[in-house]
Amino acid sequence: MTHIYDIVIIGGGVAGFTAGLYAARDRCRALLLERFAAGGQVLNCEHIENYPGFPDGIAGYTLGPLLQQHATKLGLAVQLAEVQALHLEETVKVLQTDSGEVRTKALIVASGSRFATLGIPGEEEFLGKGVSHCAACDGAFFSDHPVAVIGGGDAALDEALLLTRYASHVTVIHRRDTLRACQLLQERARATQKLTFRWNTVVRAIEGNERVQRILLEDVKTGQQTSMNVAAVFIYIGLKPNTEFLRHLVPLNERGQIVTDLWMRTAIPGILAAGDVRHESARQLITAAGDGATAALAAIRYLRTGEWHAGNDYVFSRCQ
Ligand SMILES: Cc1cc2nc3c(=O)[nH]c(=O)nc-3n(C[C@H](O)[C@H](O)[C@H](O)COP(=O)(O)OP(=O)(O)OC[C@H]3O[C@@H](n4cnc5c(N)ncnc54)[C@H](O)[C@@H]3O)c2cc1C
C-alpha cells in the first residue's frame, strides 16, 4: 500500500522546521522536504539580534542546524528533495520530487523566497564573479577592495555593515532618498566611516573582464550617467516567492505569494502556507516561526475534524 503522510512540509527554513516540530510533537506522521540545507534564509544572516531568547545574538549558521536537530529529536523525518509539482487525488496531495513521489493528507508550504534580480546586463554573467547576494559567504573575497550594495531595506544595510569588515569602502546605492531599513541599522550605517550612500540612483549595467570591475549608474532625477569602480556588487532589492510548483492550483496574489487566512489556510482544503512565502508576511524569523506553529496546529485540526473554514474557533486536537 502506498504510504500517505499526515503532514508534509515543503522547505527547511524557520517556518518549515517550526511546523515540523509541532507536527512531530503531536505524533503526526510528518515529513519535511528540503532541496538544499537546513535553515533556508537563516544561513544568510551573519548575526541575528532580534530573535527572542538570544540576548547576545546568534549566528545564522548556528541556528540553521539547531532548527533541524530540535525538530528531528521530536520525531520529524527530513528528506533532501526538491518539490517540482503538486497535484490532487481527491483529498490526497501528491508531490512530484526529484527523488520520487510523496503523498500526504495535509501539506504545509514553507518554501520561502529567493533574491530578486535587477535584470540588467552583466548581472547573470558575473554571478559568482563579483555579483553576490551573500556578504557572509563572499565578503572576504573582496578584502581591501571597494564594493557596492544595492537596496535600502534591512537586508541591504545589514549586509553593507558586514562588508565594511572586509572592503576598503562600501557604497550603498538606493533608488530613493530614504531607507526602509530599521532605525538602528540606519544609525549604525550612518556612523560607519567606510560606508557612504548614493541616493536616487539605479544601476544600469555591471561590467568587467573576467570579474566585476565597474558599474554604470544613472541618477533617476537628472538622468545623468556615471561609472563607479567596484570589485563586487551585492544585490538586495527584494525577494521572489518560491511558488512556481503551485501555479494554477493554489491561489497566489499578484506577486506570486500564497494567499492564506489567519490560520495559514489556503482555499484548498488541507493545504497551508507559512513564512516568507505567504502574502502579508512580515518576513522576519520570529514571524516565520509563528506562521509555522499556526499552520501545524491548523493542519492537525483539519486532520482530526476534516473541517476547512476560516474562523477563530480553534479547538486543541491530536493526530492519533
Ligand atoms: C541577508 C538577510 C538577513 C536577514 N536578517 C534577519 C534578521 O536579522 N532577523 C530576522 O528576523 N530576519 C532576518 N531576515 C529574514 C529571515 O531570514 C526570513 O524572514 C526567514 O528566514 C524566512 O523563513 P522561511 O522559513 O519562511 O523561508 P526560508 O528561510 O526562505 O526557507 C525556505 C526553504 O525552502 C526551501 N525550498 C524552496 N523551494 C523548495 C522546493 N521546491 N522543494 C524543497 N525545498 C524548497 C529552500 O531551499 C529554503 O531552505 C534576513 C534575510 C536576509 C536575506
The ligand as an SDF file (V2000), in Angstrom:
LIG
                    3D

 53 58  0  0  0  0  0  0  0  0999 V2000
   20.5260   38.9380    4.3070 C   0  0  0  0  0  0  0  0  0  0  0  0
   19.3310   38.6830    5.1980 C   0  0  0  0  0  0  0  0  0  0  0  0
   19.3990   38.9960    6.5460 C   0  0  0  0  0  0  0  0  0  0  0  0
   18.2810   38.7850    7.3700 C   0  0  0  0  0  0  0  0  0  0  0  0
   18.3730   39.1050    8.6900 N   0  0  0  0  0  0  0  0  0  0  0  0
   17.3140   38.8760    9.5090 C   0  0  0  0  0  0  0  0  0  0  0  0
   17.4110   39.1660   10.9010 C   0  0  0  0  0  0  0  0  0  0  0  0
   18.4460   39.6100   11.4060 O   0  0  0  0  0  0  0  0  0  0  0  0
   16.3100   38.9290   11.6740 N   0  0  0  0  0  0  0  0  0  0  0  0
   15.1290   38.4290   11.1690 C   0  0  0  0  0  0  0  0  0  0  0  0
   14.1680   38.2350   11.9290 O   0  0  0  0  0  0  0  0  0  0  0  0
   15.0190   38.1430    9.8470 N   0  0  0  0  0  0  0  0  0  0  0  0
   16.0880   38.3440    9.0110 C   0  0  0  0  0  0  0  0  0  0  0  0
   15.9730   38.0560    7.6720 N   0  0  0  0  0  0  0  0  0  0  0  0
   14.6800   37.4880    7.1890 C   0  0  0  0  0  0  0  0  0  0  0  0
   14.5850   35.9910    7.5360 C   0  0  0  0  0  0  0  0  0  0  0  0
   15.8010   35.3500    7.1740 O   0  0  0  0  0  0  0  0  0  0  0  0
   13.3870   35.3580    6.8050 C   0  0  0  0  0  0  0  0  0  0  0  0
   12.2120   36.0730    7.1140 O   0  0  0  0  0  0  0  0  0  0  0  0
   13.1920   33.8970    7.2330 C   0  0  0  0  0  0  0  0  0  0  0  0
   14.4070   33.1780    7.2120 O   0  0  0  0  0  0  0  0  0  0  0  0
   12.1460   33.2250    6.3280 C   0  0  0  0  0  0  0  0  0  0  0  0
   11.9900   31.8790    6.7270 O   0  0  0  0  0  0  0  0  0  0  0  0
   11.0800   30.8670    5.8920 P   0  0  0  0  0  0  0  0  0  0  0  0
   11.1670   29.5800    6.6240 O   0  0  0  0  0  0  0  0  0  0  0  0
    9.7630   31.4530    5.6340 O   0  0  0  0  0  0  0  0  0  0  0  0
   11.7520   30.7300    4.4530 O   0  0  0  0  0  0  0  0  0  0  0  0
   13.2460   30.3520    4.0130 P   0  0  0  0  0  0  0  0  0  0  0  0
   14.2080   30.6040    5.1070 O   0  0  0  0  0  0  0  0  0  0  0  0
   13.4550   31.0310    2.7070 O   0  0  0  0  0  0  0  0  0  0  0  0
   13.1830   28.7710    3.8020 O   0  0  0  0  0  0  0  0  0  0  0  0
   12.5620   28.1910    2.7050 C   0  0  0  0  0  0  0  0  0  0  0  0
   13.2510   26.8700    2.4040 C   0  0  0  0  0  0  0  0  0  0  0  0
   12.5040   26.1880    1.4030 O   0  0  0  0  0  0  0  0  0  0  0  0
   13.3880   25.5290    0.5260 C   0  0  0  0  0  0  0  0  0  0  0  0
   12.6780   25.3090   -0.7440 N   0  0  0  0  0  0  0  0  0  0  0  0
   12.2180   26.2350   -1.6090 C   0  0  0  0  0  0  0  0  0  0  0  0
   11.5910   25.6680   -2.6430 N   0  0  0  0  0  0  0  0  0  0  0  0
   11.6690   24.3250   -2.4370 C   0  0  0  0  0  0  0  0  0  0  0  0
   11.2150   23.1940   -3.1760 C   0  0  0  0  0  0  0  0  0  0  0  0
   10.5620   23.3400   -4.3310 N   0  0  0  0  0  0  0  0  0  0  0  0
   11.4750   21.9570   -2.6890 N   0  0  0  0  0  0  0  0  0  0  0  0
   12.1260   21.8060   -1.4890 C   0  0  0  0  0  0  0  0  0  0  0  0
   12.5910   22.8410   -0.7670 N   0  0  0  0  0  0  0  0  0  0  0  0
   12.3590   24.0900   -1.2200 C   0  0  0  0  0  0  0  0  0  0  0  0
   14.5550   26.4960    0.4110 C   0  0  0  0  0  0  0  0  0  0  0  0
   15.7300   25.8250   -0.0150 O   0  0  0  0  0  0  0  0  0  0  0  0
   14.6570   27.0310    1.8340 C   0  0  0  0  0  0  0  0  0  0  0  0
   15.5620   26.2790    2.6170 O   0  0  0  0  0  0  0  0  0  0  0  0
   17.0750   38.2450    6.8310 C   0  0  0  0  0  0  0  0  0  0  0  0
   17.0170   37.9340    5.4760 C   0  0  0  0  0  0  0  0  0  0  0  0
   18.1260   38.1400    4.6660 C   0  0  0  0  0  0  0  0  0  0  0  0
   18.0240   37.7750    3.2100 C   0  0  0  0  0  0  0  0  0  0  0  0
  1  2  1  0
  2  3  1  0
  2 52  2  0
  3  4  2  0
  4  5  1  0
  4 50  1  0
  5  6  2  0
  6  7  1  0
  6 13  1  0
  7  8  2  0
  7  9  1  0
  9 10  1  0
 10 11  2  0
 10 12  1  0
 12 13  2  0
 13 14  1  0
 14 15  1  0
 14 50  1  0
 15 16  1  0
 16 17  1  0
 16 18  1  0
 18 19  1  0
 18 20  1  0
 20 21  1  0
 20 22  1  0
 22 23  1  0
 23 24  1  0
 24 25  2  0
 24 26  1  0
 24 27  1  0
 27 28  1  0
 28 29  2  0
 28 30  1  0
 28 31  1  0
 31 32  1  0
 32 33  1  0
 33 34  1  0
 33 48  1  0
 34 35  1  0
 35 36  1  0
 35 46  1  0
 36 37  1  0
 36 45  1  0
 37 38  2  0
 38 39  1  0
 39 40  1  0
 39 45  2  0
 40 41  1  0
 40 42  2  0
 42 43  1  0
 43 44  2  0
 44 45  1  0
 46 47  1  0
 46 48  1  0
 48 49  1  0
 50 51  2  0
 51 52  1  0
 52 53  1  0
M  END
$$$$
